[in-house]
Amino acid sequence: MSVAYTPVGWNANKIFYDVALGLAVAAYLWIFMAVAEGMAPGARFDDATIEMRAYGSCAFLMLSAILCIGPLARLDTRFLPVLYNRRHFGVMTCFVAIMHARHVIAWYFAFSPVDPYVALLSSNTSFARLAGFPFELLGVAALLVLTLLAATSHDFWLNFLTPPRWKALHMSIYAAYACVVAHVSLGALLTPQWQAMHVVMPACALTVVALHLAAAARQARLDRTATMANEAVGWIDVGEASGIADGRAIIVPLSDAESVAIFRNGDALGAIANACRHQNGPLGEGRIIDGCVTCPWHGFQYRLEDGCAPPPYTEKLATYNLRSANGWIQLDPRPNPPGTRVEPLHAPARP
């Protein structure tokens, strides 16, 4: 994180993430074009169409992957490293989608007697029929949303719009995905020749839906458990101290839709609010790095004992009191004011 807005705040993780992602995109495009070029003359498309479909299919797969990262990370913490710098993934997806649109304009409308962009929006107006429906408009709508999200991905816009509005804006990624699915379904999938996208597109869409439903069901179970646990007023039993791995946390949902992250740092346990001040990231899914709780989304850090970000940063989180009773850890669900120091609970890990 940073105390001032800069064009790009690079670090080793971001560089590795972007290089790996760029190499994966380049490899996909090369393999797609090589395979398409090697097909029998009667089965292959012209070079411009091959390039157009390579970029289009790549953008669709990237967008599907982006929407799978969130639920996967919630279902299995091993996917958390993929969550880091996900906004970079989205920006690159936008660039690949723009390349697809560029090839479409350059190939299908380059020789139109009217402006290519006017031809794109007016050449197909069969709104009353499924076959021939102007699927181009759906692609344009999706591209506009992706461009808007890419343009507002920097933290300046998060601060300027405020986190709730910024988050609401970026939830439009789901509308963009729906437009892309419809765009592909009404375009490439209505062609008489069999294509790999006939299988890939519905498989990706169903995977995205299934993962989100699974993550939602898991969270609903946690919420129901929290509601039952908090029916009684007072301290909440959260389990044995040995169940918390060093440098990691357990998340305790509260009945008011809030949750608490209880971290172990060596022989000390501490509890802080689970929502990061930056973008409400789930702190309990992160880990302790250099003595500070580190958000898994964008690396914002907080001291465990008082919920304060280390200087020169000024963010503060609510802290919670812990106690031990008959070998069990208990949590007081009443939060302390943000930045309140709480003496860590001594709870040696079992050898």
Order of alpha helices (4+ residues) and beta strands (2+ residues): alpha-alpha-alpha-alpha-alpha-alpha-alpha-alpha-alpha-alpha-beta-beta-beta-beta-beta-beta-beta-beta-beta-beta-beta
